[in-house]
Amino acid sequence: MAEQDISLVIQDMNFTQDTTSGEEGRQLFYTLREQQPNLPIILMTAWTQLETAVELVKAGAADYMGKPWDDAKLLNSISNLLSIYHLSKQNNQLSRLDSERMSAIKDADLCGMVFGSGAMQRCIDLALQVARSDVSVMITGPNGAGKDKIADIVQANSLLKSKPFIKVNIGALPMDLLEAELFGAEAGAFTGANKARIGRFEAADGGTLFLDEIGNLPLSGQVKLLRVLQTGEFERLGSHQTRKVNVRVISATNADLGQDIANGQFREDLFYRLNVIELALAPLNQRIDDILPLANFFVGESFCFDKQAQQALLTHAWSGNVRELENVCKRAVLLAKSSQLSIADLGLSQQHTLAEVDQNQHLANSRRVDLSADTAPETSNAISANSVTNNTTTKTITKTTAEPDKQQIEQALTAHNGVISRVAKALGLSRQALYRRMEKYGLSVNK
């Protein structure tokens, strides 16, 4: 045992001829136990003494067999004990690794991140690892999964943590003003530009720029962004003066940029510039161990969940991810009649359960659907008829799994008097996705 890795010991209780006391085996057993407390040991003797057997089993003996033994029983015991022993060693190794990981991040600034899953811990480990470099980082994952929080962690643990950290939600910026917001504009560059203004790149000079929803950046903006990443140079809108900045870029997207590249909607060279390191966030329904820690955090120490409510939280599909969970918890706290929250307080729709996740995932693979925070996610993308009504016009728009064409978008714009949020909802798109398609077809809102 001092020289080899022993997984199991089978030992007799008596070694000297005509000895039947079992004392020799007893001494050997305790010597082995001192060296390896968890080592499985099978004791064998022709002189079974109940008191000794009970004592040694309590002390950790895995099995106690009398002679003559049954071969099948012995082999079965050996097989089971070896499986348990190796599994225990693996669990101990995993526990040690988890302890080492937690020790490594205990001094890190996690920006209030709450998690319990191994998937999230691995993502945070990688975020902390790349934080101290200056490479571009792309954070991918569905809406509401916590991409902005991961960006905060990268910045907070980087060498640039005391430098400017500018956040831009590209999906929330009007297309015609997006380049001016990013790169700045001179006075008179566009209607309403009464004075020169600096862009987000200049504001972030020497620090970090976080570009959320990078997939919504139009091709013209992608060209300028690629140039900044390559050379640090750009011009303000309406200016010929070249300016230079030194900015680390962190980007995030819920889009399938690989598909966008294939469709000609996103530049491949820009993708590789942005995606030096990818931090991939899984949806909440794939991080089950995060759900209850997050829910307890959102409701606070004054509230708790009963067992049925906990089960409902764990089995809900969470198509809105952490953002949906937070909203459900806030609602429960506001409407609760006691400090113990029940399934009724949660108000979760019974149709949104994990049993549907596989079906939804299959549908999502057949057609990519853009979902935004202000658009209620649907449980199915099956063909349906959606009646759209206003004060003067009643039209029926068929929402199918196919990409909406120009005529369908024009019909929806007319039916909703150009109200973008209603048009987007009728077509099953986010507002940003609708803007992209309107730009593609040369459509505008005419009220």
N, C-alpha and C positions, 0 to 999 in steps of 0.2 A: 504493500500500500504506500510505502514511502517512495517507491520508484515508478509505479504505474498508476494509471487511472482505472480504478476498480468501480464497477457499477452495481455489483451485487455479491454478497458472500453467502455461501452455504456452509454451515459449520456443525460439527458434532458437539456433543456436550461432554463426552468422556474420551480421553486420548490414551490413557495408560491402561494396560491390560488389567481386567478384573476390577476396574474402578467404575462405580455406578452412582456416585454422589452428584455428578454434574457440576462440581465446583470448578473444574478446569475450564469447561465451556463457559461457565458464568464469568470467570475472570477474563477470558478471551473476548467475550461479548462486550464487556465494559471497556476493555482496551480499544477495541474497534470503535466503539461509540465516542470515546474521547477524541479520536483522530478525525472521524467523519460522522457528525451527529445525525445526518440525514441518510446515511447509507443503508439500503434495505438489507436485512440479515434474516436468513431462514435457519432456524435451529432444528436439529434432528437428534433423536435419542431413542434407544430401545427401552430406556428406563424413565418413562414419563412420570414426572413429579408435578402435580398440579400447582403446588405453591411456587415452585421455581418458574413454571411456565407463565403463571399470572404475573409474577414479579418482572420477568424479562419482557413480556408483551407490553406491560405498562411503561417499561423503560425504553420502548421503541422497537422491539423485535417485530419484523414484518409478518412472520409466520412461525408456527411451532408444530413440527410433524413427528409422529411416532414411527418407529421401525417395526415391521417393514412398511415402507411408504407406497403409495399408489403413484405409479409413473405419470399417468395422465394429470392427476391433481398437482403433482410437483411441477410438471412442465407448464401447466396453466398458471400456477402461482408465479413462477419465474417470469413468464411472458407479461403478466399483468404488472408485477412489481417493476420490471425494467421500463415498461411504458410510462408508468406513473413517475418513476425516478427521473427519466429523461425529460418528461414534460415539466416536472418541478424545476429541473435545472434551467430549462428554457425560460420559464416564468421568472426565475430569480435573475437571469441575465437581462430579461426585458425590464424588470423592476430596477435593476442597477443602472441600465441605460436611461430609463426615465428619470431616475434620481440625478444622474449626471447631467441630463438635459435641463432639468429644473434648476439644478445648481448653477448651470452655465447661464441661464436667463434670469436668475433671481436678482441680479444687479442691473439688468437691462430695463429700459423704459418701455413698457408694453402699452402705454397710452390708454390704460383702463380696459384692455382687451380681456374678455371673459371667455374661457374655453375649457373643454374637458376631453376632447377627442384627440387621438393620436394624429389624425390628418391635419388638424389645425396646428398642433404643436410642431409637426414637421414643417409646415408652411412658415411658422414663426421662426423656427430654427434657421431656415434658409434666408428669411428676410433679415435676420440679425447678422448672418454670415456675409451677405452682400452689402449690408448697410454701410460698412466702412470703406467700400470701394467707391469709385466714381462712375461705374458703368450704368448704362440705361437699364431700367427695370420695367417690365410689363406685367401688370397684375390682371389676370383673367378670371372670369367667373360670372355667375348670373347676377341680375339686379338684386340688391338688398343683401348680398352675402357678406359684405364687410370689406370691400376692396379699398375704400377710403381709409379705413382703420389700419390696414396693412401698410398703406402708403405713409400714414402718420408714424408707424413703428420704424419703417426704413429711415425716414427723416430724423426722428428723435434719437436714433442710435448711430447716426452718421457723423462724419467729421464736419459736416455743414449744418449741424443742428442749431448753431447760433446765427446762421445766415438766413436770408429771406427764404420763406417757403410759401410760394404762390400757388393757389389752386384754381383751376379753370375747368368748369363743366362745359365741354364743347357742345354737348347736346342741348344745353339751355340757351346758347347764344344764337341770335338771328344769323342766318347765313350771310346776309349782306354786310354784317358788321363784324363777322368772326375774325377776318384777317386784321382788321383795325384793332380789335381787342388783343390779339396775340402779338402783333408787331408794331402797333402804334400808328398814328396818322398825323399828318400836318394839317394846319388850319386850311379849310376849304377843300379838303380831299374828298368830302362827300357832304351832302345836305345835312346841316345841323352841326358840322364840325367847325365851330367858331374859333377854336384855339387848338394848338398842337397838344397832343396827348401821347404819353408813353404807353407802350404795350406791356403785356404780361412778361415777355422775355426780358425787357429792360428792367422791369420791377424785380425780377428774380435774379438779376446779374450777380454772380458770385455765390448763388445759392441753388435752390431746387425749384423746379416747376412741375406741378402735378397736373397732367392732362387727362381728365376723366372723360369717358365715352369717346376715345380717340377714333373709333370707327366712323363717327359722324363727320370727321374733318373732310371737306371737299377736296377734290384733286388739286385745285389751284393752291389751297393751303398746304397740302401735302408736299408739293414741290418746294415751297418756302421752308417748311419745317425740316425737310431733308437737308436743305442747304445749311440751315442753322446748326443742325447736328453734326454735319461734316466739317464746317468751317467756322461756325460761330458768327457768321455774317448775315445781315439782313438789311432791308430798307423799310422805313415807315411808308405807309400808304400815302401816295402823293409826293414822295421825296425820292431824289436820286442819290442822297448821301448814304453811303454804306456805313453801318454801325456794327460793332463787334461786342459780343457778350460771352461769358463763360457760365453756362447753366447746365446742371444735371437734370435730366428729364426722367420722370416716373410717369408712366401712362397706365391707363386701365380701360378695359372694354368688356362688354358682355357679348360682343358680336363674334361671329366666326370669321376672323380675318382671312383665314385660308380660303374660304369660299368667296369672300369679297375680292381677294386677289385674282381668283379664277374668273370672276365676273368683270374684272377691270375696274372695280370700285375702290381698290386700295393698292398702293404701290408696293411691290415686293421688296424693292431696295429700302424703302422706309421701314417696312415691317422688320427687316433684319437689323436695322439701326436701333429701333426701339426695343426689340425683343432679344437683347443680349442675355438677360436672365429673365425667365418667366416664373412668376409666383402664381400658381393655379389654385384658386379657391373652389372647393367642392360646394354644391348646394347643401342647404341645412339638412335636408332629408337623407343625405349621405354622411352626416356628422351627428349621429343620434346622441352621442355622449355630450354634445354641446348644448342640447336643447334645455334640459332641466337647469344646469348652471346659469344659462342666459335668462331663462324664465324667472328663476329666483332672484337674479340680479335686477331684473326689470320691475318686479313687484315690490322689492325692498324687504327689509327685515320684519316689517309689521304684518306681512302676509305670508301664507304658505298654501300649498296645493294639497287637496286630499288625493287618495290613491287613484280614484277614477279620473280626476283632472290630470294627474301626471300621465296616466295611460293615454288619455286623449291627446295630450301634448306630444307624446312620443310617436303616436300613430298618424298624426295629421301630416299631410303631404308638404305643407309649407312652400307653396309655389312662390310666395313673396319673400321667402328666406327669413333672415334675421329681422328685417324691417317689418315683415308681417307679424312675426312673433312678438316684437316690441309693441306693436299697435294692439294686438290681442291682450297682452298683459296690462297695458295702460287702461284699456276699456274695462277689463275685469276688476281692476282696483277701483275704478270710478263707480261701477255698478254693484260692487260686492256688498252683501248685507252682514258679513262677518269677516273675521281675519283669515278664516280658512276658505280658500277659493274652491268652488265646485265646478263640475263640468258645465253646469248651466251658466255660471259666471263667464266662462270663456267664450260662449257663443260660437263655437266652431261648427262649421257646416259638416254634417256627417258624410257628405259625398266626397270631401277632400281628404282622403286617407292614403296611407302608404300603399294600399292595395292597388291604387290607380297610378302610382308613380311609374311603374314599368310601361303601362299603356301610354301615358303621357310622353315618356321618353321616346317610345317608338314613333309617336306622332311627330314629336319635335325633330327626330332624325329625318322624317320624310319631308318636312317643310320647316325652315327656320322662321320662327315668329319673333318679332321684336316686341318686347314688353317693357313699358316704362312704369315708374313708381305711381303715376297718377292714372294708369289704365288697369282696370280690374282684370287679372289673368283669368282665362277661361280654362275649364277642365278638359275641353276637347276642341280639336280643330276640324271636326267633321263638318260636312256641307250643311249649311242652314240658311233659311231665309230670314232676313232682318229688315223689318219695315221701318223706314225712316220718314218722319212726319214733321212738317212745320206748319205755320199758320196758313200758307197759301198753296203748298204743294205736297202731295203724297206720292212717294215713289218707293218701289221695292228694289233693294239692292241685294243681290245674292252673294253672300260671302262664302267663298270656296277655298279649298286648299291651294288653289293656283295663285300666282302673284297677281294683284289687282292691276288692270291695264289702265291706259289713259282715259278711256271712256268711263270706266267705273269710278275713277277718281273725280272726273268732271261731274258725273251724276251726283256723287256724294257732296261735292262742294256746293252744287246748286241746291240740293235738298236741304242742306244745313246752313245756307246763307254764308258760306265761307268760314264758319266757326270751326277752327282747326281741331280742337279737342274732340268735338262731336264727330267730325269727319273721320278722324283717326280711330275712334272707338268703333264707328260703324264698319270700317274696313279691317278691323282687327290689327291695327298698327299702332306704334307709339307715335307721338307728334314728330319726333326727330326723324323716324323712318318715313313718315308721310312727307315731310319737307324734302327729304332726299329724292323721293319719287317725283314730287312736283317739279323739282329742279331738273330732273332727268327728262321729263316730258315738256318742260317749258311752260308749266302752269303757274298761275298766280291767283291770289284771292281778290275777287272783285265783288265788293259789297254794294 
